[in-house]
């Protein structure tokens, strides 16, 4: 059994900054763009036809929007204006098509403009991108909202809306980041831009950046609004079975409390009672999906998103919720959860405001592993608290371990009833904090740590890897030697040489393991958990003697072995060694 150390030695947290010297491979849609080849290396430009089949563009021509050359389909009559196509801007004739940026026009219907990337590798990649409206339609701004979807081999990985121009421009685009996506050689990663899924909306111009890299950098910030993910169930596209595990590192979950437990939403619907132009996660089992049931909505189309109610405040590109009623949940609480992907220190900030001025007062509470960090009341619109001047909350320098959960709870205050609330929440990494001596970053101490340390001894020739330099404790000497191993075992772990299972004692179980793995001097392939106390890859009489001298008996025992008993145990073990050695000599002879 390995020992996971929860109690930290004072001053035993270090900030470790690790850099990779390997050269990353990056595929950038904009940088790699070609007006002459399609397919172009790993990239193929095209669209989905009315039969929902991918069609590669086969001609490059001057686009209708200006002098920019664009890929199109020669089988489509050019008189259809503008025809589906995709190009890299040389002429910013549209409202927002900067020179050097890639953009396209979606086909009619709702089958999508598409870019495919064919993987030339097997491994793990990160997918990033940005999306915006290339044209402003002042007469009907809300009718050009689009959706983007990222697929892997036809299976959706992530979907999110691209709102109107005023909320999504090239200087303020909708971001995309997907982490740790496993790919095999010839796998297809596809970006598809769809026409609006809400009835009555139509095709349009969309700008895009799309990048794939095997340089796997750690996420440093998670933002509830930017990371929003939706299902397009009306189109049969469902990247997320529930509103759980959304965004970079699968960190976010949206839901409500039911008897103290988080219930993720299970359905996504294209519209909500307060706005017909938003993407909504909802618990439809509790009522009509277009009624005021517990739900979370994102990115409505315009400033007056509440059914064009001038007293409402649901801006484009924001998150809004409706808390559950007492009849729907005894907790009457909406919840947003963030799950930490690793050990680190984080800062949490957020904003809250009421979407409607209806006097339904609400409160909030931020928790870490069930412990309250901060709480308060959400100000009302009538008091001047709104999306431009919201209620602000924060909690700084919170140490989180991998899989720790932060919860933001929102609920009606006593005497009030359920209602609408707008919000945002950001979690930012302040530092990577690990326990000193946790060389494998497992979150605790184990045999792998001391094995890694042994590979660094002696390490007197610079450069020294600082994470292994733990001695003298608190004042590293830039030398990695047996003093560092002594410090790791005796001070950090609080044990001694011979504790093969790192459970805090050296008992008969440890000695038995050492006996079984005995090799004599010069053996190979043995590690700490086998009984190798000095890191020379064997288990010999020196290792066994060390374990015997440090013998404590089981930690749970109340009596410490008398010297005579320990001597008898030692003689018995040594007798076994001698017998084994004689047998080996006979066999070898």
C-alpha positions as CSV (number, residue, x, y, z in Angstrom):
1,X,0.0,0.0,0.0
2,X,1.4,3.4,-1.0
3,X,1.1,6.3,1.4
4,X,-0.6,9.5,0.3
5,X,0.7,12.3,2.4
6,X,-2.1,14.8,3.2
7,X,-0.3,16.7,6.0
8,X,2.2,19.1,4.4
9,X,5.5,20.1,6.0
10,X,5.5,23.8,6.7
11,X,7.1,25.7,3.8
12,X,6.9,22.5,1.6
13,X,5.2,24.1,-1.4
14,X,7.3,25.1,-4.3
15,X,6.3,26.6,-7.7
16,X,7.6,24.4,-10.4
17,X,7.9,25.8,-13.9
18,X,8.7,23.0,-16.4
19,X,9.7,23.9,-20.0
20,X,9.8,21.5,-22.9
21,X,12.6,21.7,-25.4
22,X,10.8,19.6,-28.1
23,X,9.5,21.2,-31.2
24,X,5.7,21.3,-31.5
25,X,3.9,20.6,-34.7
26,X,1.1,23.1,-35.5
27,X,-1.4,23.2,-38.3
28,X,-2.9,26.7,-38.7
29,X,-5.8,27.1,-41.1
30,X,-4.9,30.8,-41.8
31,X,-1.1,30.4,-42.1
32,X,-1.4,27.1,-44.2
33,X,-4.0,28.6,-46.5
34,X,-3.7,27.9,-50.3
35,X,-5.5,29.4,-53.2
36,X,-4.0,26.7,-55.5
37,X,-4.4,23.3,-53.8
38,X,-7.5,21.7,-52.2
39,X,-6.8,19.4,-50.5
40,X,-3.9,21.4,-49.2
41,X,-1.6,19.1,-47.1
42,X,-3.7,18.0,-44.1
43,X,-6.5,20.6,-44.9
44,X,-9.5,20.2,-47.1
45,X,-12.0,23.1,-47.7
46,X,-15.7,22.3,-48.6
47,X,-19.3,22.2,-47.4
48,X,-22.2,19.8,-46.8
49,X,-24.8,19.5,-49.6
50,X,-28.5,18.9,-49.3
51,X,-27.9,15.2,-48.9
52,X,-25.6,16.0,-46.0
53,X,-22.6,14.8,-47.8
54,X,-19.2,16.5,-47.6
55,X,-18.3,18.2,-50.9
56,X,-14.8,19.5,-51.5
57,X,-14.6,22.9,-53.2
58,X,-13.1,22.4,-56.7
59,X,-12.5,25.9,-58.1
60,X,-10.9,29.1,-56.9
61,X,-12.5,32.3,-58.2
62,X,-12.8,36.0,-57.4
63,X,-15.6,36.1,-54.7
64,X,-18.7,38.2,-55.0
65,X,-17.7,40.1,-51.9
66,X,-14.7,41.8,-53.6
67,X,-11.4,40.9,-55.1
68,X,-10.7,38.1,-52.5
69,X,-10.1,34.8,-54.3
70,X,-12.3,32.0,-52.8
71,X,-12.8,28.3,-53.1
72,X,-16.3,27.4,-54.4
73,X,-18.2,24.5,-56.0
74,X,-18.2,24.8,-59.8
75,X,-21.4,22.8,-60.0
76,X,-23.3,25.6,-58.2
77,X,-24.6,28.4,-60.5
78,X,-22.6,31.6,-59.8
79,X,-25.8,33.5,-60.0
80,X,-26.8,32.2,-56.6
81,X,-25.5,35.1,-54.7
82,X,-23.5,34.7,-52.7
83,X,-22.6,31.1,-53.4
84,X,-21.0,29.0,-50.6
85,X,-17.3,29.5,-50.5
86,X,-14.3,30.2,-48.4
87,X,-11.3,32.4,-48.8
88,X,-8.4,34.4,-47.3
89,X,-9.1,38.1,-47.4
90,X,-7.2,40.4,-49.7
91,X,-9.9,43.0,-49.8
92,X,-11.8,44.0,-46.6
93,X,-15.0,44.9,-48.5
94,X,-17.2,43.4,-45.8
95,X,-17.7,45.1,-42.4
96,X,-15.3,42.8,-40.7
97,X,-13.1,40.7,-43.0
98,X,-9.5,41.9,-42.1
99,X,-6.8,41.3,-44.7
100,X,-5.1,38.0,-44.0
101,X,-8.0,36.4,-42.2
102,X,-10.0,33.4,-43.4
103,X,-13.8,33.6,-43.8
104,X,-16.6,31.9,-45.7
105,X,-20.3,32.0,-46.6
106,X,-22.5,29.2,-45.4
107,X,-24.6,27.3,-48.0
108,X,-28.4,27.5,-48.0
109,X,-30.2,25.0,-45.8
110,X,-28.5,24.0,-42.7
111,X,-25.8,21.6,-43.7
112,X,-22.8,23.7,-43.1
113,X,-19.5,25.2,-44.4
114,X,-16.7,22.8,-43.4
115,X,-13.0,22.5,-43.0
116,X,-11.4,19.1,-42.5
117,X,-8.0,18.2,-41.1
118,X,-6.6,14.8,-41.7
119,X,-4.3,13.7,-39.0
120,X,-0.7,12.8,-40.0
121,X,0.1,11.6,-36.6
122,X,-0.9,9.4,-33.6
123,X,-1.0,11.1,-30.3
124,X,-2.8,13.9,-28.5
125,X,-3.7,17.3,-29.8
126,X,-5.2,20.6,-28.7
127,X,-7.8,22.4,-30.9
128,X,-8.2,26.1,-30.7
129,X,-10.1,28.7,-32.8
130,X,-12.0,32.0,-33.0
131,X,-15.2,32.8,-34.8
132,X,-17.0,36.0,-35.6
133,X,-19.7,37.6,-37.9
134,X,-18.1,39.1,-41.0
135,X,-21.1,41.3,-41.8
136,X,-23.3,43.6,-39.8
137,X,-27.0,43.3,-40.7
138,X,-28.6,46.4,-38.9
139,X,-32.0,45.7,-40.4
140,X,-32.2,42.2,-38.9
141,X,-29.2,41.6,-36.7
142,X,-30.6,38.7,-34.8
143,X,-31.3,36.7,-37.9
144,X,-27.6,35.8,-38.7
145,X,-26.6,34.0,-35.5
146,X,-24.8,30.8,-36.4
147,X,-23.4,27.7,-34.7
148,X,-20.1,25.9,-35.0
149,X,-19.4,22.3,-34.3
150,X,-16.1,20.4,-34.0
151,X,-16.2,16.7,-35.0
152,X,-13.8,13.8,-34.8
153,X,-14.5,11.1,-37.4
154,X,-18.1,12.3,-37.5
155,X,-18.7,12.3,-33.8
156,X,-19.3,15.8,-32.3
157,X,-16.9,17.0,-29.7
158,X,-18.1,20.5,-29.0
159,X,-20.8,22.9,-30.2
160,X,-21.4,26.6,-29.4
161,X,-23.3,29.5,-30.9
162,X,-21.7,32.5,-32.8
163,X,-23.9,35.5,-31.9
164,X,-24.6,38.6,-33.8
165,X,-22.0,41.0,-35.1
166,X,-22.2,43.4,-32.1
167,X,-21.2,40.6,-29.8
168,X,-18.8,38.6,-32.0
169,X,-16.4,40.6,-34.2
170,X,-12.8,39.9,-35.3
171,X,-11.6,42.0,-32.3
172,X,-13.9,40.2,-29.9
173,X,-14.4,36.7,-31.3
174,X,-16.0,33.6,-29.8
175,X,-13.1,31.5,-28.6
176,X,-12.7,27.7,-28.9
177,X,-10.3,25.5,-26.9
178,X,-10.5,21.7,-26.7
179,X,-7.7,19.9,-24.7
180,X,-6.3,16.4,-24.8
181,X,-8.0,15.2,-28.0
182,X,-6.6,11.8,-28.9
183,X,-6.0,11.2,-32.6
184,X,-4.7,8.3,-34.8
185,X,-3.1,8.5,-38.2
186,X,-5.8,9.5,-40.8
187,X,-8.4,10.5,-38.3
188,X,-10.5,13.5,-39.4
189,X,-11.0,16.6,-37.3
190,X,-13.7,18.7,-38.8
191,X,-15.0,22.2,-38.2
192,X,-18.5,22.8,-39.4
193,X,-20.2,26.2,-39.4
194,X,-24.0,25.8,-39.5
195,X,-26.8,28.2,-40.3
196,X,-28.9,29.3,-37.4
197,X,-30.9,26.4,-35.8
198,X,-33.7,28.8,-34.8
199,X,-36.6,29.0,-37.3
200,X,-36.6,32.0,-39.6
201,X,-32.9,32.7,-39.6
202,X,-30.6,32.3,-42.7
203,X,-27.1,31.8,-44.0
204,X,-24.3,34.4,-43.8
205,X,-20.6,35.3,-43.7
206,X,-18.5,33.9,-40.8
207,X,-14.8,34.6,-40.1
208,X,-12.7,31.9,-38.5
209,X,-9.3,30.9,-37.1
210,X,-8.8,27.2,-36.6
211,X,-5.6,25.6,-35.2
212,X,-4.5,22.1,-34.2
213,X,-1.2,21.5,-32.3
214,X,0.5,18.7,-30.4
215,X,2.0,21.3,-28.1
216,X,-0.1,20.5,-25.1
217,X,0.0,23.6,-22.8
218,X,-1.9,23.6,-19.6
219,X,-5.1,25.6,-19.4
220,X,-4.5,28.7,-17.2
221,X,-8.0,30.2,-17.3
222,X,-11.5,28.9,-17.4
223,X,-14.4,31.3,-18.2
224,X,-18.0,30.1,-17.9
225,X,-19.2,32.3,-20.9
226,X,-16.3,31.6,-23.3
227,X,-16.3,27.9,-22.5
228,X,-20.1,27.4,-23.0
229,X,-21.0,24.3,-24.9
230,X,-24.4,23.4,-26.3
231,X,-26.2,20.5,-27.9
232,X,-27.9,21.1,-31.2
233,X,-30.5,18.4,-30.6
234,X,-32.9,19.9,-33.2
235,X,-30.2,19.0,-35.8
236,X,-29.3,15.7,-34.2
237,X,-25.9,17.0,-33.0
238,X,-25.3,16.2,-29.4
239,X,-21.7,16.6,-28.2
240,X,-22.7,16.4,-24.6
241,X,-25.2,13.8,-23.3
242,X,-25.7,16.1,-20.3
243,X,-24.5,19.5,-19.2
244,X,-21.5,17.9,-17.5
245,X,-17.8,17.9,-18.5
246,X,-18.0,20.9,-20.8
247,X,-15.2,23.2,-21.9
248,X,-11.4,22.9,-21.6
249,X,-10.4,19.9,-19.5
250,X,-14.1,19.1,-19.2
251,X,-14.2,21.4,-16.2
252,X,-17.8,22.8,-16.2
253,X,-21.1,21.4,-15.2
254,X,-24.4,23.3,-15.2
255,X,-27.4,22.0,-13.2
256,X,-29.4,22.4,-10.0
257,X,-29.4,20.9,-6.5
258,X,-31.7,18.1,-5.7
259,X,-31.6,17.0,-2.0
260,X,-28.1,18.5,-1.8
261,X,-26.8,16.7,-4.9
262,X,-25.9,18.3,-8.3
263,X,-28.3,17.2,-11.1
264,X,-26.8,18.1,-14.5
265,X,-29.3,19.2,-17.1
266,X,-30.1,16.5,-19.6
267,X,-31.5,18.4,-22.6
268,X,-30.6,21.3,-24.7
269,X,-33.4,23.2,-26.5
270,X,-33.0,26.0,-29.1
271,X,-35.1,28.6,-27.4
272,X,-36.4,29.8,-24.0
273,X,-39.5,31.7,-22.9
274,X,-37.4,34.8,-22.2
275,X,-35.7,34.8,-25.6
276,X,-36.3,32.9,-28.8
277,X,-32.7,33.3,-29.8
278,X,-30.5,31.5,-27.3
279,X,-29.2,28.0,-26.6
280,X,-30.7,26.5,-23.5
281,X,-29.8,23.6,-21.2
282,X,-33.0,22.7,-19.2
283,X,-34.6,20.0,-17.1
284,X,-37.6,19.4,-19.3
285,X,-38.8,16.5,-17.1
286,X,-39.9,19.2,-14.6
287,X,-42.2,21.0,-17.1
288,X,-42.5,22.6,-20.5
289,X,-39.1,23.4,-21.9
290,X,-40.3,26.8,-22.9
291,X,-41.6,27.7,-19.4
292,X,-39.8,29.0,-16.4
293,X,-38.2,25.7,-15.4
294,X,-34.7,25.4,-14.0
295,X,-32.4,26.2,-17.0
296,X,-29.3,27.9,-18.1
297,X,-29.2,29.9,-21.4
298,X,-26.4,31.5,-23.3
299,X,-25.7,34.1,-25.9
300,X,-29.1,35.6,-26.7
301,X,-29.2,37.7,-29.8
302,X,-29.6,41.3,-28.7
303,X,-29.5,43.7,-25.8
304,X,-33.2,43.2,-25.0
305,X,-33.0,39.4,-24.9
306,X,-36.0,39.1,-22.5
307,X,-38.6,38.9,-25.2
308,X,-37.6,42.4,-26.2
309,X,-38.7,43.6,-22.7
310,X,-37.1,47.0,-22.3
311,X,-37.0,46.5,-18.5
312,X,-34.9,43.3,-18.9
313,X,-31.2,43.0,-18.9
314,X,-29.9,39.9,-20.8
315,X,-27.1,41.1,-23.0
316,X,-25.8,39.3,-26.0
317,X,-23.0,36.9,-25.2
318,X,-23.9,36.3,-21.6
319,X,-25.2,33.5,-19.4
320,X,-28.6,33.5,-17.7
321,X,-30.4,31.1,-15.5
322,X,-33.8,30.4,-14.0
323,X,-33.7,29.0,-10.5
324,X,-35.9,26.0,-9.7
325,X,-39.1,26.5,-7.7
326,X,-39.9,24.7,-4.4
327,X,-42.2,22.4,-6.3
328,X,-39.3,21.4,-8.7
329,X,-36.5,21.1,-6.1
330,X,-36.6,21.5,-2.3
331,X,-33.2,23.1,-2.5
332,X,-34.5,25.8,-5.0
333,X,-30.9,26.2,-6.1
334,X,-29.1,26.5,-9.4
335,X,-25.5,25.3,-9.4
336,X,-22.4,25.8,-11.6
337,X,-19.5,23.5,-10.9
338,X,-15.8,23.7,-11.9
339,X,-13.7,20.5,-11.5
340,X,-9.9,21.1,-11.1
341,X,-7.8,19.2,-13.7
342,X,-4.7,19.3,-11.5
343,X,-3.1,20.5,-8.3
344,X,-2.7,24.3,-8.3
345,X,-3.7,27.5,-6.6
346,X,-6.5,29.4,-8.3
347,X,-8.2,32.8,-8.1
348,X,-12.0,32.9,-8.6
349,X,-13.9,36.0,-9.7
350,X,-17.4,36.5,-11.0
351,X,-20.4,38.8,-11.6
352,X,-24.1,38.4,-10.9
353,X,-27.2,40.5,-11.7
354,X,-30.9,40.1,-12.0
355,X,-32.3,39.7,-15.6
356,X,-35.7,41.1,-14.6
357,X,-36.8,43.8,-12.3
358,X,-39.4,41.7,-10.5
359,X,-38.4,42.0,-6.9
360,X,-37.5,38.3,-6.6
361,X,-34.4,38.7,-4.5
362,X,-31.7,36.1,-4.8
363,X,-28.4,35.2,-3.1
364,X,-25.3,33.3,-4.0
365,X,-22.6,31.2,-2.3
366,X,-19.2,30.1,-3.6
367,X,-18.0,26.8,-2.1
368,X,-14.8,24.6,-2.3
369,X,-15.4,21.0,-1.5
370,X,-18.5,22.0,0.3
371,X,-16.9,24.7,2.4
372,X,-18.2,28.3,1.9
373,X,-15.6,30.7,0.5
374,X,-17.9,33.8,0.1
375,X,-21.6,34.6,-0.1
376,X,-24.0,37.5,-0.5
377,X,-27.1,39.0,-2.0
378,X,-27.5,39.7,-5.7
379,X,-28.5,43.3,-6.2
380,X,-31.7,44.3,-8.0
381,X,-32.0,46.2,-11.2
382,X,-34.0,48.8,-9.5
383,X,-31.0,49.6,-7.2
384,X,-28.7,50.2,-10.2
385,X,-27.1,46.7,-10.2
386,X,-27.1,45.5,-13.8
387,X,-24.9,43.7,-16.4
388,X,-22.8,46.9,-16.7
389,X,-22.5,47.3,-12.9
390,X,-23.1,43.9,-11.4
391,X,-22.7,42.3,-8.0
392,X,-19.0,41.2,-7.9
393,X,-17.6,38.2,-6.0
394,X,-14.1,36.8,-5.6
395,X,-11.9,34.4,-3.7
396,X,-8.1,34.5,-4.0
397,X,-5.3,31.9,-3.6
398,X,-7.5,28.8,-3.2
399,X,-5.4,25.6,-3.2
400,X,-7.1,22.9,-5.1
401,X,-6.2,19.3,-5.8
402,X,-7.0,17.3,-8.9
403,X,-10.8,16.7,-9.1
404,X,-11.6,19.2,-6.4
405,X,-14.9,20.9,-7.1
406,X,-15.8,24.6,-6.8
407,X,-19.5,25.3,-6.7
408,X,-21.4,28.6,-7.4
409,X,-24.9,28.3,-5.9
410,X,-27.7,30.7,-6.8
411,X,-31.0,30.6,-4.9
412,X,-34.0,32.8,-4.0
413,X,-33.7,34.3,-0.6
414,X,-36.1,33.6,2.2
415,X,-39.6,34.9,1.4
416,X,-38.9,35.2,-2.3
417,X,-39.5,32.8,-5.2
418,X,-37.6,31.5,-8.2
419,X,-36.4,33.9,-10.9
420,X,-33.9,34.9,-13.6
421,X,-30.3,35.7,-12.8
422,X,-27.4,36.7,-15.1
423,X,-23.9,35.7,-14.3
424,X,-20.3,35.0,-15.2
425,X,-17.5,33.2,-13.4
426,X,-13.8,32.9,-14.1
427,X,-11.2,30.5,-12.5
428,X,-7.6,31.6,-13.1
429,X,-4.5,29.6,-12.2
430,X,-2.4,31.6,-9.8
431,X,0.4,29.0,-9.6
432,X,1.2,25.4,-10.0
433,X,1.6,24.2,-6.4
434,X,2.9,20.8,-5.7
435,X,4.1,19.1,-2.6
436,X,7.9,19.3,-2.4
437,X,9.2,15.8,-3.3
438,X,6.1,14.8,-5.3
439,X,8.4,14.2,-8.3
440,X,5.7,12.3,-10.4
441,X,3.0,14.9,-9.6
442,X,0.6,12.3,-8.3
443,X,-0.5,14.6,-5.5
444,X,1.3,12.5,-2.8
445,X,4.3,10.5,-2.0
446,X,4.9,7.0,-3.4
447,X,7.7,4.7,-4.4
448,X,7.9,6.1,-7.9
449,X,9.1,9.4,-6.3
450,X,12.1,7.9,-4.6
451,X,12.9,5.8,-7.7
452,X,13.0,9.0,-9.8
453,X,15.2,10.7,-7.2
454,X,17.6,7.7,-7.3
455,X,18.1,8.3,-11.0
456,X,19.4,11.8,-10.2
457,X,22.0,10.7,-7.7
458,X,24.8,11.8,-7.8
459,X,23.9,15.0,-9.5
460,X,26.7,17.4,-8.6
461,X,27.3,18.5,-12.2
462,X,25.1,21.5,-13.2
463,X,22.5,21.9,-14.4
464,X,20.6,20.4,-11.4
465,X,16.8,19.8,-11.9
466,X,15.6,21.9,-9.0
467,X,12.6,19.7,-8.1
468,X,14.9,16.9,-6.9
469,X,17.1,19.3,-4.8
470,X,15.3,19.0,-1.4
471,X,18.2,19.2,1.0
472,X,19.1,20.9,3.2
473,X,15.3,21.2,3.7
474,X,14.2,24.8,3.0
475,X,17.7,25.8,1.7
476,X,18.6,23.7,-1.4
477,X,22.3,23.5,-2.1
478,X,22.2,22.9,-5.9
479,X,23.5,19.4,-5.4
480,X,21.5,16.2,-5.7
481,X,23.0,13.5,-3.5
482,X,22.1,11.0,-0.8
483,X,21.3,13.9,1.5
484,X,18.3,14.6,-0.7
485,X,17.1,11.0,-0.4
486,X,17.6,11.2,3.4
487,X,15.4,14.3,3.5
488,X,12.7,12.8,1.3
489,X,12.4,9.6,3.3
490,X,12.9,10.9,6.9
491,X,11.6,14.4,6.8
492,X,9.0,14.6,4.0
493,X,7.6,11.1,4.3
494,X,8.4,10.7,7.9
495,X,9.6,7.1,7.6
496,X,12.9,5.3,7.2
497,X,14.9,3.1,4.9
498,X,13.3,-0.3,4.4
499,X,9.7,1.0,4.3
500,X,9.0,-0.6,1.0
501,X,5.3,0.2,1.0
502,X,5.7,3.7,2.5
503,X,3.0,3.0,5.2
504,X,5.2,4.6,7.9
505,X,6.8,1.5,9.4
506,X,9.2,-1.3,8.6
507,X,7.5,-4.5,9.5
508,X,7.5,-8.1,8.6
509,X,5.7,-7.3,5.4
510,X,8.5,-5.0,4.3
511,X,11.2,-7.6,5.2
512,X,9.3,-10.4,3.4
513,X,9.2,-8.3,0.2
514,X,12.9,-7.7,0.5
515,X,13.6,-11.4,1.0
516,X,11.5,-12.4,-2.0
517,X,13.3,-9.9,-4.2
518,X,16.9,-10.7,-2.9
519,X,19.4,-10.7,-5.8
520,X,22.7,-10.3,-3.9
521,X,25.2,-7.6,-4.9
522,X,25.3,-6.7,-8.6
523,X,21.7,-7.6,-9.3
524,X,19.5,-5.5,-11.5
525,X,15.9,-4.4,-12.1
526,X,15.0,-3.8,-8.5
527,X,13.4,-0.6,-7.0
528,X,12.4,0.9,-3.6
529,X,9.2,-1.2,-3.5
530,X,11.2,-4.3,-4.0
531,X,13.6,-3.6,-1.1
532,X,16.3,-1.6,-2.8
533,X,17.1,0.9,-0.1
534,X,20.2,2.5,-1.6
535,X,19.1,2.9,-5.2
536,X,21.7,0.6,-6.8
537,X,19.0,-1.5,-8.5
538,X,19.7,-4.7,-6.5
539,X,18.5,-6.1,-3.2
540,X,21.6,-7.4,-1.4
541,X,22.7,-8.0,2.2
542,X,23.4,-4.3,2.7
543,X,19.7,-3.5,1.9
544,X,18.5,-6.3,4.1
545,X,20.7,-5.2,7.0
546,X,19.4,-1.6,6.7
547,X,15.8,-2.8,6.8
548,X,16.5,-5.1,9.8
549,X,18.3,-2.3,11.7
550,X,15.3,0.0,11.1
551,X,12.7,-2.6,11.9
552,X,9.8,-1.1,13.9
553,X,7.1,-3.7,13.6
554,X,3.6,-2.8,12.3
555,X,2.7,0.8,13.1
556,X,-0.6,-0.4,14.7
557,X,1.2,-2.6,17.2
558,X,1.4,-1.2,20.8
559,X,4.6,-3.1,21.7
560,X,8.0,-2.5,20.3
561,X,10.0,-5.7,19.8
562,X,12.5,-6.4,22.6
563,X,16.2,-6.5,21.5
564,X,16.2,-10.2,22.1
565,X,13.2,-10.8,19.9
566,X,14.6,-8.5,17.2
567,X,17.9,-10.5,17.3
568,X,16.0,-13.8,16.9
569,X,14.1,-12.3,13.9
570,X,17.4,-11.1,12.4
571,X,19.1,-14.5,12.9
572,X,16.1,-16.2,11.3
573,X,16.1,-14.0,8.3
574,X,19.9,-14.2,7.9
575,X,19.6,-18.0,8.2
576,X,17.2,-18.0,5.3
577,X,19.6,-15.9,3.2
578,X,22.5,-18.3,3.9
579,X,20.3,-21.3,2.9
580,X,19.2,-19.6,-0.3
581,X,22.8,-18.7,-1.1
582,X,24.0,-22.3,-0.6
583,X,21.2,-23.5,-2.9
584,X,22.2,-21.0,-5.5
585,X,25.9,-22.0,-5.3
586,X,24.9,-25.7,-5.8
587,X,22.8,-24.8,-8.8
588,X,25.5,-22.6,-10.2
589,X,28.2,-25.1,-9.5
